[in-house]
Amino acid sequence: MRRALKQNLGLACAVLLLAAGCGARGRDYTVRALVVQAPDPANPAGGLYLYHEAIDDWMGRDGKRDGMDPMAMPFPVAKGIPLTGIAANDKVEVTLHVDWQADRAVEITQLRKLPRDTRLDFRAARPSPKP
Ligand SMILES: [Cu+2]
């Protein structure tokens, strides 16, 4: 069981390295979230339904850095990211890769479970005044 987890993590890293090597475009955001709904193994394309904390430095499609408030939303998950063992009410930290030029503009490229006692903070976004 533990070995399987290690292999999965290794695979995730390999996928990340590959993604980073292939002409890294876009931006990465590190986001903490509560899992709203366990992923459906029969439909991995359905993504992961998260209630995420504010993303202060979020940059929209228009290039404006306007932040994103906490909200529940589904996220597509990159191939090779293991979702086994992820259940509703888990707390997770994900890397969101955002590339507005890509077919799939937003996807989770990294995922890790946080300790059960992690306190998430669903305050509003504080966008930076920087242009
Ligand atoms: Cu959102």
Backbone and ligand atoms as CSV (ligand in chain L), in Angstrom:
chain,resi,resn,atom,element,x,y,z
A,1,MET,N,N,0.847,-1.203,0.000
A,1,MET,CA,C,0.000,0.000,0.000
A,1,MET,C,C,0.874,1.241,0.000
A,2,ARG,N,N,1.838,1.259,0.922
A,2,ARG,CA,C,2.719,2.419,1.018
A,2,ARG,C,C,3.597,2.530,-0.224
A,3,ARG,N,N,4.010,1.351,-0.717
A,3,ARG,CA,C,4.865,1.344,-1.906
A,3,ARG,C,C,4.101,1.925,-3.099
A,4,ALA,N,N,2.812,1.567,-3.188
A,4,ALA,CA,C,1.988,2.073,-4.289
A,4,ALA,C,C,1.920,3.591,-4.231
A,5,LEU,N,N,1.798,4.112,-3.037
A,5,LEU,CA,C,1.714,5.563,-2.871
A,5,LEU,C,C,3.000,6.210,-3.352
A,6,LYS,N,N,4.117,5.608,-2.962
A,6,LYS,CA,C,5.418,6.155,-3.352
A,6,LYS,C,C,5.555,6.163,-4.867
A,7,GLN,N,N,5.098,5.064,-5.483
A,7,GLN,CA,C,5.190,4.987,-6.939
A,7,GLN,C,C,4.339,6.073,-7.579
A,8,ASN,N,N,3.172,6.280,-7.010
A,8,ASN,CA,C,2.289,7.307,-7.552
A,8,ASN,C,C,2.921,8.676,-7.435
A,9,LEU,N,N,3.543,8.935,-6.302
A,9,LEU,CA,C,4.195,10.227,-6.109
A,9,LEU,C,C,5.321,10.398,-7.114
A,10,GLY,N,N,6.074,9.311,-7.317
A,10,GLY,CA,C,7.163,9.362,-8.284
A,10,GLY,C,C,6.639,9.685,-9.664
A,11,LEU,N,N,5.534,9.086,-10.002
A,11,LEU,CA,C,4.916,9.322,-11.305
A,11,LEU,C,C,4.494,10.779,-11.418
A,12,ALA,N,N,3.881,11.293,-10.354
A,12,ALA,CA,C,3.432,12.690,-10.369
A,12,ALA,C,C,4.614,13.615,-10.602
A,13,CYS,N,N,5.742,13.325,-9.956
A,13,CYS,CA,C,6.922,14.164,-10.115
A,13,CYS,C,C,7.420,14.114,-11.551
A,14,ALA,N,N,7.433,12.905,-12.103
A,14,ALA,CA,C,7.908,12.759,-13.477
A,14,ALA,C,C,7.033,13.571,-14.418
A,15,VAL,N,N,5.740,13.520,-14.184
A,15,VAL,CA,C,4.809,14.260,-15.034
A,15,VAL,C,C,5.071,15.762,-14.908
A,16,LEU,N,N,5.333,16.192,-13.687
A,16,LEU,CA,C,5.600,17.612,-13.454
A,16,LEU,C,C,6.854,18.055,-14.177
A,17,LEU,N,N,7.919,17.251,-14.053
A,17,LEU,CA,C,9.178,17.596,-14.705
A,17,LEU,C,C,8.969,17.715,-16.204
A,18,LEU,N,N,8.208,16.764,-16.711
A,18,LEU,CA,C,7.912,16.753,-18.139
A,18,LEU,C,C,7.173,18.037,-18.516
A,19,ALA,N,N,6.164,18.357,-17.728
A,19,ALA,CA,C,5.363,19.552,-18.009
A,19,ALA,C,C,6.244,20.797,-17.953
A,20,ALA,N,N,7.137,20.837,-16.972
A,20,ALA,CA,C,7.983,22.010,-16.803
A,20,ALA,C,C,8.975,22.113,-17.959
A,21,GLY,N,N,9.404,20.948,-18.458
A,21,GLY,CA,C,10.400,20.960,-19.517
A,21,GLY,C,C,9.824,21.332,-20.867
A,22,CYS,N,N,8.543,21.086,-21.039
A,22,CYS,CA,C,7.932,21.323,-22.343
A,22,CYS,C,C,7.540,22.778,-22.494
A,23,GLY,N,N,8.509,23.630,-22.574
A,23,GLY,CA,C,8.244,25.044,-22.803
A,23,GLY,C,C,7.237,25.562,-21.811
A,24,ALA,N,N,7.665,25.732,-20.561
A,24,ALA,CA,C,6.754,26.136,-19.491
A,24,ALA,C,C,6.089,27.461,-19.844
A,25,ARG,N,N,4.797,27.409,-19.973
A,25,ARG,CA,C,4.010,28.610,-20.227
A,25,ARG,C,C,3.030,28.761,-19.097
A,26,GLY,N,N,2.478,29.927,-18.943
A,26,GLY,CA,C,1.451,30.125,-17.939
A,26,GLY,C,C,2.040,30.307,-16.557
A,27,ARG,N,N,1.181,30.167,-15.577
A,27,ARG,CA,C,1.561,30.413,-14.187
A,27,ARG,C,C,1.105,29.288,-13.305
A,28,ASP,N,N,1.828,29.124,-12.202
A,28,ASP,CA,C,1.424,28.157,-11.189
A,28,ASP,C,C,0.953,28.894,-9.945
A,29,TYR,N,N,-0.113,28.402,-9.372
A,29,TYR,CA,C,-0.606,28.928,-8.104
A,29,TYR,C,C,-0.659,27.788,-7.112
A,30,THR,N,N,-0.224,28.057,-5.912
A,30,THR,CA,C,-0.366,27.072,-4.847
A,30,THR,C,C,-1.600,27.443,-4.043
A,31,VAL,N,N,-2.538,26.509,-3.955
A,31,VAL,CA,C,-3.845,26.815,-3.369
A,31,VAL,C,C,-4.238,25.726,-2.378
A,32,ARG,N,N,-4.734,26.140,-1.230
A,32,ARG,CA,C,-5.244,25.171,-0.259
A,32,ARG,C,C,-6.765,25.112,-0.390
A,33,ALA,N,N,-7.310,23.947,-0.124
A,33,ALA,CA,C,-8.744,23.771,-0.356
A,33,ALA,C,C,-9.305,22.610,0.436
A,34,LEU,N,N,-10.622,22.638,0.547
A,34,LEU,CA,C,-11.380,21.537,1.127
A,34,LEU,C,C,-11.992,20.744,-0.028
A,35,VAL,N,N,-11.895,19.430,0.052
A,35,VAL,CA,C,-12.495,18.604,-0.995
A,35,VAL,C,C,-13.999,18.548,-0.743
A,36,VAL,N,N,-14.784,19.013,-1.709
A,36,VAL,CA,C,-16.236,19.045,-1.560
A,36,VAL,C,C,-16.815,17.674,-1.863
A,37,GLN,N,N,-16.255,17.036,-2.860
A,37,GLN,CA,C,-16.803,15.778,-3.348
A,37,GLN,C,C,-15.657,14.878,-3.751
A,38,ALA,N,N,-15.715,13.647,-3.360
A,38,ALA,CA,C,-14.669,12.699,-3.763
A,38,ALA,C,C,-14.678,12.578,-5.281
A,39,PRO,N,N,-13.508,12.471,-5.889
A,39,PRO,CA,C,-13.477,12.304,-7.342
A,39,PRO,C,C,-14.130,10.987,-7.736
A,40,ASP,N,N,-14.740,10.992,-8.893
A,40,ASP,CA,C,-15.419,9.792,-9.386
A,40,ASP,C,C,-14.419,8.961,-10.189
A,41,PRO,N,N,-14.042,7.781,-9.673
A,41,PRO,CA,C,-13.025,6.975,-10.371
A,41,PRO,C,C,-13.486,6.581,-11.771
A,42,ALA,N,N,-14.793,6.500,-11.961
A,42,ALA,CA,C,-15.311,6.104,-13.269
A,42,ALA,C,C,-15.240,7.274,-14.258
A,43,ASN,N,N,-15.037,8.454,-13.734
A,43,ASN,CA,C,-15.026,9.633,-14.607
A,43,ASN,C,C,-13.949,10.624,-14.153
A,44,PRO,N,N,-12.680,10.240,-14.339
A,44,PRO,CA,C,-11.591,11.104,-13.883
A,44,PRO,C,C,-11.613,12.468,-14.576
A,45,ALA,N,N,-12.214,12.514,-15.761
A,45,ALA,CA,C,-12.272,13.783,-16.484
A,45,ALA,C,C,-13.196,14.766,-15.778
A,46,GLY,N,N,-14.022,14.241,-14.871
A,46,GLY,CA,C,-14.916,15.111,-14.120
A,46,GLY,C,C,-14.168,16.039,-13.175
A,47,GLY,N,N,-12.920,15.741,-12.926
A,47,GLY,CA,C,-12.094,16.629,-12.121
A,47,GLY,C,C,-12.352,16.509,-10.637
A,48,LEU,N,N,-11.847,17.483,-9.936
A,48,LEU,CA,C,-11.905,17.475,-8.486
A,48,LEU,C,C,-12.678,18.696,-8.018
A,49,TYR,N,N,-13.715,18.448,-7.210
A,49,TYR,CA,C,-14.560,19.536,-6.738
A,49,TYR,C,C,-14.011,20.062,-5.422
A,50,LEU,N,N,-13.540,21.294,-5.453
A,50,LEU,CA,C,-12.878,21.879,-4.281
A,50,LEU,C,C,-13.552,23.166,-3.844
A,51,TYR,N,N,-13.470,23.423,-2.543
A,51,TYR,CA,C,-13.784,24.744,-2.019
A,51,TYR,C,C,-12.446,25.367,-1.670
A,52,HIS,N,N,-12.003,26.299,-2.494
A,52,HIS,CA,C,-10.624,26.767,-2.349
A,52,HIS,C,C,-10.533,28.084,-1.584
A,53,GLU,N,N,-9.395,28.270,-0.959
A,53,GLU,CA,C,-9.104,29.549,-0.309
A,53,GLU,C,C,-8.902,30.624,-1.371
A,54,ALA,N,N,-8.870,31.864,-0.929
A,54,ALA,CA,C,-8.644,32.975,-1.853
A,54,ALA,C,C,-7.309,32.803,-2.579
A,55,ILE,N,N,-7.284,33.205,-3.825
A,55,ILE,CA,C,-6.040,33.225,-4.602
A,55,ILE,C,C,-5.731,34.695,-4.877
A,56,ASP,N,N,-4.896,35.270,-4.029
A,56,ASP,CA,C,-4.684,36.719,-4.058
A,56,ASP,C,C,-4.069,37.201,-5.375
A,57,ASP,N,N,-3.153,36.408,-5.897
A,57,ASP,CA,C,-2.433,36.893,-7.090
A,57,ASP,C,C,-3.006,36.321,-8.385
A,58,TRP,N,N,-4.225,35.843,-8.296
A,58,TRP,CA,C,-4.885,35.274,-9.489
A,58,TRP,C,C,-4.958,36.292,-10.614
A,59,MET,N,N,-4.575,35.854,-11.803
A,59,MET,CA,C,-4.624,36.713,-12.978
A,59,MET,C,C,-5.624,36.122,-13.948
A,60,GLY,N,N,-6.616,36.890,-14.289
A,60,GLY,CA,C,-7.672,36.402,-15.169
A,60,GLY,C,C,-7.231,36.359,-16.615
A,61,ARG,N,N,-8.151,35.921,-17.446
A,61,ARG,CA,C,-7.890,35.795,-18.868
A,61,ARG,C,C,-7.491,37.135,-19.484
A,62,ASP,N,N,-7.996,38.205,-18.913
A,62,ASP,CA,C,-7.698,39.541,-19.454
A,62,ASP,C,C,-6.359,40.088,-18.938
A,63,GLY,N,N,-5.625,39.258,-18.169
A,63,GLY,CA,C,-4.314,39.695,-17.696
A,63,GLY,C,C,-4.374,40.594,-16.486
A,64,LYS,N,N,-5.574,40.815,-15.961
A,64,LYS,CA,C,-5.701,41.653,-14.764
A,64,LYS,C,C,-5.491,40.811,-13.527
A,65,ARG,N,N,-4.720,41.349,-12.629
A,65,ARG,CA,C,-4.433,40.634,-11.397
A,65,ARG,C,C,-5.496,41.027,-10.381
A,66,ASP,N,N,-6.628,40.319,-10.423
A,66,ASP,CA,C,-7.744,40.786,-9.589
A,66,ASP,C,C,-8.089,39.836,-8.449
A,67,GLY,N,N,-7.350,38.754,-8.332
A,67,GLY,CA,C,-7.603,37.845,-7.214
A,67,GLY,C,C,-8.865,37.026,-7.418
A,68,MET,N,N,-8.932,35.905,-6.717
A,68,MET,CA,C,-10.151,35.082,-6.765
A,68,MET,C,C,-10.575,34.797,-5.335
A,69,ASP,N,N,-11.822,35.083,-5.039
A,69,ASP,CA,C,-12.350,34.824,-3.706
A,69,ASP,C,C,-12.541,33.320,-3.494
A,70,PRO,N,N,-12.696,32.917,-2.252
A,70,PRO,CA,C,-12.950,31.496,-2.007
A,70,PRO,C,C,-14.246,31.075,-2.694
A,71,MET,N,N,-14.247,29.890,-3.235
A,71,MET,CA,C,-15.468,29.393,-3.876
A,71,MET,C,C,-15.346,27.893,-4.094
A,72,ALA,N,N,-16.497,27.285,-4.302
A,72,ALA,CA,C,-16.524,25.868,-4.651
A,72,ALA,C,C,-16.551,25.766,-6.158
A,73,MET,N,N,-15.649,25.006,-6.716
A,73,MET,CA,C,-15.605,24.845,-8.168
A,73,MET,C,C,-14.874,23.560,-8.529
A,74,PRO,N,N,-15.211,22.989,-9.689
A,74,PRO,CA,C,-14.506,21.791,-10.133
A,74,PRO,C,C,-13.227,22.177,-10.883
A,75,PHE,N,N,-12.182,21.406,-10.675
A,75,PHE,CA,C,-10.922,21.633,-11.375
A,75,PHE,C,C,-10.550,20.399,-12.164
A,76,PRO,N,N,-10.184,20.560,-13.422
A,76,PRO,CA,C,-9.627,19.425,-14.157
A,76,PRO,C,C,-8.304,19.021,-13.519
A,77,VAL,N,N,-7.996,17.749,-13.605
A,77,VAL,CA,C,-6.765,17.232,-13.010
A,77,VAL,C,C,-5.876,16.682,-14.125
A,78,ALA,N,N,-4.613,17.067,-14.094
A,78,ALA,CA,C,-3.679,16.609,-15.125
A,78,ALA,C,C,-3.530,15.098,-15.069
A,79,LYS,N,N,-3.210,14.509,-16.212
A,79,LYS,CA,C,-3.006,13.055,-16.284
A,79,LYS,C,C,-1.865,12.665,-15.360
A,80,GLY,N,N,-2.020,11.527,-14.692
A,80,GLY,CA,C,-0.946,11.006,-13.865
A,80,GLY,C,C,-0.975,11.488,-12.434
A,81,ILE,N,N,-1.915,12.356,-12.101
A,81,ILE,CA,C,-2.031,12.797,-10.712
A,81,ILE,C,C,-2.968,11.828,-9.998
A,82,PRO,N,N,-2.467,11.084,-9.032
A,82,PRO,CA,C,-3.304,10.081,-8.390
A,82,PRO,C,C,-4.357,10.706,-7.483
A,83,LEU,N,N,-5.576,10.256,-7.641
A,83,LEU,CA,C,-6.682,10.770,-6.826
A,83,LEU,C,C,-7.196,9.720,-5.854
A,84,THR,N,N,-6.533,8.572,-5.854
A,84,THR,CA,C,-6.986,7.519,-4.945
A,84,THR,C,C,-6.780,7.978,-3.507
A,85,GLY,N,N,-7.753,7.689,-2.686
A,85,GLY,CA,C,-7.640,8.049,-1.279
A,85,GLY,C,C,-8.078,9.464,-0.982
A,86,ILE,N,N,-8.461,10.211,-1.994
A,86,ILE,CA,C,-8.969,11.564,-1.770
A,86,ILE,C,C,-10.474,11.471,-1.525
A,87,ALA,N,N,-10.908,12.008,-0.385
A,87,ALA,CA,C,-12.320,11.892,-0.008
A,87,ALA,C,C,-12.879,13.260,0.351
A,88,ALA,N,N,-14.201,13.345,0.380
A,88,ALA,CA,C,-14.854,14.584,0.774
A,88,ALA,C,C,-14.364,14.993,2.157
A,89,ASN,N,N,-14.212,16.290,2.338
A,89,ASN,CA,C,-13.758,16.902,3.600
A,89,ASN,C,C,-12.262,16.768,3.849
A,90,ASP,N,N,-11.541,16.135,2.945
A,90,ASP,CA,C,-10.078,16.166,3.049
A,90,ASP,C,C,-9.615,17.592,2.798
A,91,LYS,N,N,-8.510,17.931,3.418
A,91,LYS,CA,C,-7.874,19.216,3.123
A,91,LYS,C,C,-6.669,18.941,2.257
A,92,VAL,N,N,-6.536,19.715,1.227
A,92,VAL,CA,C,-5.474,19.464,0.257
A,92,VAL,C,C,-4.774,20.761,-0.116
A,93,GLU,N,N,-3.568,20.592,-0.625
A,93,GLU,CA,C,-2.871,21.715,-1.243
A,93,GLU,C,C,-2.614,21.311,-2.682
A,94,VAL,N,N,-2.995,22.158,-3.602
A,94,VAL,CA,C,-2.815,21.823,-5.012
A,94,VAL,C,C,-1.989,22.899,-5.698
A,95,THR,N,N,-1.330,22.479,-6.755
A,95,THR,CA,C,-0.725,23.439,-7.663
A,95,THR,C,C,-1.670,23.557,-8.842
A,96,LEU,N,N,-2.107,24.776,-9.092
A,96,LEU,CA,C,-2.959,25.038,-10.249
A,96,LEU,C,C,-2.078,25.603,-11.338
A,97,HIS,N,N,-2.075,24.930,-12.462
A,97,HIS,CA,C,-1.344,25.486,-13.590
A,97,HIS,C,C,-2.360,26.194,-14.487
A,98,VAL,N,N,-2.094,27.446,-14.748
A,98,VAL,CA,C,-3.022,28.246,-15.544
A,98,VAL,C,C,-2.301,28.792,-16.766
A,99,ASP,N,N,-2.821,28.431,-17.909
A,99,ASP,CA,C,-2.263,28.910,-19.172
A,99,ASP,C,C,-3.453,29.235,-20.071
A,100,TRP,N,N,-3.734,30.508,-20.191
A,100,TRP,CA,C,-4.949,30.913,-20.905
A,100,TRP,C,C,-4.894,30.582,-22.385
A,101,GLN,N,N,-3.692,30.230,-22.885
A,101,GLN,CA,C,-3.579,29.865,-24.301
A,101,GLN,C,C,-3.858,28.382,-24.529
A,102,ALA,N,N,-3.828,27.613,-23.453
A,102,ALA,CA,C,-3.948,26.158,-23.597
A,102,ALA,C,C,-5.404,25.747,-23.790
A,103,ASP,N,N,-5.600,24.533,-24.323
A,103,ASP,CA,C,-6.958,24.005,-24.486
A,103,ASP,C,C,-7.627,23.907,-23.125
A,104,ARG,N,N,-6.854,23.385,-22.177
A,104,ARG,CA,C,-7.367,23.304,-20.811
A,104,ARG,C,C,-6.645,24.377,-20.010
A,105,ALA,N,N,-7.287,25.519,-19.867
A,105,ALA,CA,C,-6.607,26.688,-19.300
A,105,ALA,C,C,-6.170,26.463,-17.857
A,106,VAL,N,N,-6.997,25.750,-17.103
A,106,VAL,CA,C,-6.704,25.572,-15.682
A,106,VAL,C,C,-6.682,24.089,-15.361
A,107,GLU,N,N,-5.598,23.629,-14.757
A,107,GLU,CA,C,-5.621,22.250,-14.288
A,107,GLU,C,C,-4.721,22.052,-13.084
A,108,ILE,N,N,-5.080,21.040,-12.310
A,108,ILE,CA,C,-4.279,20.676,-11.139
A,108,ILE,C,C,-3.113,19.832,-11.605
A,109,THR,N,N,-1.905,20.288,-11.299
A,109,THR,CA,C,-0.730,19.536,-11.729
A,109,THR,C,C,0.016,18.927,-10.547
A,110,GLN,N,N,-0.454,19.214,-9.354
A,110,GLN,CA,C,0.172,18.654,-8.165
A,110,GLN,C,C,-0.872,18.664,-7.061
A,111,LEU,N,N,-0.816,17.648,-6.222
A,111,LEU,CA,C,-1.846,17.514,-5.192
A,111,LEU,C,C,-1.243,16.840,-3.982
A,112,ARG,N,N,-1.455,17.418,-2.817
A,112,ARG,CA,C,-1.049,16.691,-1.608
A,112,ARG,C,C,-2.056,16.922,-0.508
A,113,LYS,N,N,-2.240,15.875,0.278
A,113,LYS,CA,C,-3.176,15.957,1.393
A,113,LYS,C,C,-2.540,16.745,2.520
A,114,LEU,N,N,-3.314,17.563,3.182
A,114,LEU,CA,C,-2.836,18.286,4.360
A,114,LEU,C,C,-3.325,17.556,5.606
A,115,PRO,N,N,-2.649,17.772,6.733
A,115,PRO,CA,C,-3.105,17.130,7.971
A,115,PRO,C,C,-4.545,17.512,8.293
A,116,ARG,N,N,-5.250,16.573,8.911
A,116,ARG,CA,C,-6.672,16.787,9.245
A,116,ARG,C,C,-6.919,18.064,10.033
A,117,ASP,N,N,-5.958,18.406,10.890
A,117,ASP,CA,C,-6.179,19.561,11.776
A,117,ASP,C,C,-5.752,20.884,11.128
A,118,THR,N,N,-5.449,20.866,9.850
A,118,THR,CA,C,-5.111,22.112,9.161
A,118,THR,C,C,-6.308,23.051,9.208
A,119,ARG,N,N,-6.035,24.313,9.526
A,119,ARG,CA,C,-7.127,25.290,9.541
A,119,ARG,C,C,-7.101,26.089,8.259
A,120,LEU,N,N,-8.120,25.907,7.467
A,120,LEU,CA,C,-8.227,26.697,6.244
A,120,LEU,C,C,-8.880,28.026,6.593
A,121,ASP,N,N,-8.583,29.039,5.814
A,121,ASP,CA,C,-9.073,30.388,6.097
A,121,ASP,C,C,-9.756,30.923,4.837
A,122,PHE,N,N,-11.074,30.990,4.895
A,122,PHE,CA,C,-11.813,31.376,3.690
A,122,PHE,C,C,-12.123,32.870,3.663
A,123,ARG,N,N,-11.112,33.663,3.895
A,123,ARG,CA,C,-11.259,35.118,3.787
A,123,ARG,C,C,-11.336,35.516,2.307
A,124,ALA,N,N,-11.766,36.760,2.077
A,124,ALA,CA,C,-11.839,37.265,0.703
A,124,ALA,C,C,-10.435,37.486,0.161
A,125,ALA,N,N,-10.338,37.532,-1.164
A,125,ALA,CA,C,-9.044,37.776,-1.802
A,125,ALA,C,C,-8.577,39.189,-1.507
A,126,ARG,N,N,-7.273,39.332,-1.411
A,126,ARG,CA,C,-6.666,40.655,-1.243
A,126,ARG,C,C,-5.797,40.920,-2.447
A,127,PRO,N,N,-6.406,41.428,-3.495
A,127,PRO,CA,C,-5.602,41.638,-4.707
A,127,PRO,C,C,-4.535,42.682,-4.463
A,128,SER,N,N,-3.392,42.436,-5.053
A,128,SER,CA,C,-2.291,43.374,-4.913
A,128,SER,C,C,-2.586,44.618,-5.737
A,129,PRO,N,N,-2.206,45.803,-5.253
A,129,PRO,CA,C,-2.447,47.028,-6.013
A,129,PRO,C,C,-1.513,47.171,-7.204
A,130,LYS,N,N,-0.522,46.278,-7.292
A,130,LYS,CA,C,0.425,46.352,-8.416
A,130,LYS,C,C,-0.309,46.162,-9.737
A,131,PRO,N,N,0.040,46.890,-10.762
A,131,PRO,CA,C,-0.641,46.747,-12.046
A,131,PRO,C,C,-0.245,45.459,-12.753
L,1,CU,CU,CU,-12.364,29.676,-7.979
